[in-house]
């Protein structure tokens, strides 16, 4: 989990040294693991495609983090409720249910705002009790399968950013 203390900070300085201003091919120290991970992510073609398509404004970026939070929340709850890792198709189905239903969407956005204020990893946030001393959970109705299974053979190839290693539900 990325925390504020794990992100390298750059301090502004009025002094410029020859070493700091010269460009060299020296390897970046191991302490810069965050930068290695960041550059690796930014150079990934799947991420570049996703970034150009879905992250063009700051509102897009903020909305993306809401979707990331909700996806993690659903994945955690699904595992707790069923004992299985959620499949991508089932996750998409539940995400759709959350954001198409006004009541579910409002409850989820409220949880996201609380999560932002808590400033903790999602697993710790979910263990915190509400003001009413209740456990934070999504509505049970989201986890009930109401439709027939999704066809596993796509009729056309997925976009490049959706090509994955293939996650299979398992205990």
C-alpha positions as CSV (number, residue, x, y, z in Angstrom):
1,X,0.0,0.0,0.0
2,X,1.3,3.4,-0.9
3,X,1.5,5.8,1.9
4,X,2.7,9.4,2.1
5,X,5.9,8.4,3.8
6,X,6.7,6.0,0.9
7,X,6.5,8.6,-1.8
8,X,9.9,10.4,-2.3
9,X,9.6,14.1,-1.8
10,X,11.6,16.7,-3.7
11,X,12.6,19.7,-1.7
12,X,13.0,23.0,-3.5
13,X,16.6,24.4,-3.3
14,X,18.1,27.7,-4.4
15,X,21.5,26.0,-4.8
16,X,22.2,24.0,-7.9
17,X,25.1,21.6,-7.7
18,X,26.9,20.3,-10.7
19,X,25.9,16.8,-9.7
20,X,22.2,17.7,-9.5
21,X,22.1,19.6,-12.8
22,X,24.0,17.1,-14.9
23,X,22.2,14.3,-16.7
24,X,23.8,10.9,-16.2
25,X,23.1,7.3,-16.9
26,X,23.7,6.3,-13.3
27,X,21.1,3.9,-11.9
28,X,18.5,5.3,-9.6
29,X,19.1,4.3,-6.0
30,X,16.9,1.4,-4.6
31,X,15.2,3.9,-2.3
32,X,13.4,5.2,-5.4
33,X,11.2,2.0,-5.7
34,X,8.2,4.3,-6.0
35,X,9.6,6.0,-9.1
36,X,10.6,2.7,-10.7
37,X,7.0,1.5,-10.2
38,X,5.6,4.7,-11.5
39,X,7.7,4.8,-14.6
40,X,6.9,1.2,-15.3
41,X,3.2,1.8,-15.0
42,X,3.3,5.0,-17.1
43,X,5.2,3.1,-19.9
44,X,2.8,0.3,-20.0
45,X,0.8,0.4,-23.2
46,X,-2.4,-0.8,-21.5
47,X,-2.1,2.1,-19.0
48,X,-1.3,4.6,-21.7
49,X,-4.4,3.5,-23.6
50,X,-6.5,3.7,-20.5
51,X,-5.0,7.1,-19.5
52,X,-5.6,8.7,-22.9
53,X,-9.2,7.4,-23.0
54,X,-10.4,7.8,-19.4
55,X,-8.1,10.3,-17.6
56,X,-8.2,13.5,-19.6
57,X,-9.5,15.9,-16.9
58,X,-9.0,16.1,-13.1
59,X,-12.7,15.2,-12.7
60,X,-12.0,12.0,-14.6
61,X,-9.1,11.2,-12.3
62,X,-11.1,11.8,-9.2
63,X,-13.9,9.6,-10.6
64,X,-11.5,6.9,-11.4
65,X,-10.3,6.7,-7.8
66,X,-14.0,6.4,-6.7
67,X,-14.3,3.4,-9.1
68,X,-11.1,1.9,-7.8
69,X,-12.3,2.2,-4.2
70,X,-15.7,0.7,-5.1
71,X,-14.0,-2.2,-7.0
72,X,-11.8,-3.0,-4.1
73,X,-14.7,-2.8,-1.7
74,X,-16.8,-5.1,-3.8
75,X,-13.9,-7.6,-4.2
76,X,-13.3,-7.6,-0.4
77,X,-17.0,-8.1,0.4
78,X,-17.5,-10.7,-2.3
79,X,-14.6,-12.8,-0.8
80,X,-16.0,-12.4,2.7
81,X,-19.6,-13.3,1.7
82,X,-18.8,-16.2,-0.7
83,X,-15.3,-17.4,0.1
84,X,-14.4,-16.9,-3.6
85,X,-12.3,-14.4,-5.5
86,X,-14.7,-12.4,-7.7
87,X,-14.5,-12.8,-11.5
88,X,-14.1,-9.8,-13.7
89,X,-17.5,-10.3,-15.3
90,X,-19.2,-10.5,-11.9
91,X,-17.3,-7.4,-10.7
92,X,-18.5,-5.5,-13.8
93,X,-22.1,-6.6,-13.1
94,X,-22.0,-5.4,-9.5
95,X,-20.3,-2.1,-10.4
96,X,-23.1,-1.5,-12.9
97,X,-25.7,-2.3,-10.2
98,X,-24.1,0.1,-7.8
99,X,-23.9,3.0,-10.2
100,X,-27.2,2.6,-12.0
101,X,-29.2,2.5,-8.7
102,X,-29.5,5.9,-7.0
103,X,-29.7,4.4,-3.5
104,X,-26.7,2.2,-3.9
105,X,-24.7,5.0,-5.6
106,X,-25.4,7.5,-2.8
107,X,-24.5,4.9,-0.1
108,X,-21.3,4.0,-1.9
109,X,-20.3,7.6,-2.5
110,X,-20.9,8.3,1.2
111,X,-18.6,5.4,2.1
112,X,-16.0,6.7,-0.3
113,X,-16.1,10.2,1.4
114,X,-15.7,8.5,4.8
115,X,-12.8,6.5,3.5
116,X,-11.1,9.6,2.2
117,X,-11.5,11.3,5.7
118,X,-10.3,8.1,7.5
119,X,-7.0,8.2,5.5
120,X,-6.3,4.5,6.1
121,X,-5.9,1.4,4.0
122,X,-9.2,0.1,2.8
123,X,-9.0,-3.0,5.0
124,X,-8.5,-0.9,8.1
125,X,-11.3,1.5,7.1
126,X,-13.7,-1.4,6.7
127,X,-13.0,-2.6,10.3
128,X,-13.9,0.8,11.7
129,X,-17.5,1.0,13.0
130,X,-20.0,3.6,11.9
131,X,-21.4,6.2,14.3
132,X,-24.2,3.7,14.9
133,X,-21.6,1.0,15.8
134,X,-22.4,-0.9,12.6
135,X,-20.0,-2.6,10.2
136,X,-19.6,-0.9,6.9
137,X,-21.1,-3.1,4.1
138,X,-22.7,-2.8,0.7
139,X,-26.3,-4.0,0.4
140,X,-26.7,-7.8,0.3
141,X,-28.8,-7.5,-2.8
142,X,-25.7,-6.6,-4.9
143,X,-24.2,-10.0,-4.3
144,X,-27.2,-12.1,-5.3
145,X,-26.9,-13.5,-8.9
146,X,-30.0,-12.6,-10.8
147,X,-29.0,-13.2,-14.4
148,X,-27.8,-16.1,-16.4
149,X,-24.1,-16.7,-16.6
150,X,-22.2,-14.4,-19.0
151,X,-20.9,-16.0,-22.2
152,X,-17.2,-16.7,-21.7
153,X,-16.3,-16.6,-25.4
154,X,-16.3,-13.0,-26.6
155,X,-17.6,-12.3,-30.1
156,X,-14.8,-9.8,-30.7
157,X,-11.4,-9.3,-29.1
158,X,-11.3,-7.0,-26.1
159,X,-9.6,-3.6,-26.2
160,X,-5.9,-3.8,-25.4
161,X,-6.3,-2.4,-21.8
162,X,-8.7,-5.3,-21.0
163,X,-6.4,-8.1,-22.0
164,X,-5.3,-9.7,-18.7
165,X,-3.8,-12.9,-17.4
166,X,-7.3,-14.2,-16.8
167,X,-8.6,-14.2,-13.2
168,X,-10.6,-17.3,-12.3
169,X,-12.9,-17.6,-9.2
170,X,-11.2,-19.8,-6.7
171,X,-11.1,-20.3,-2.9
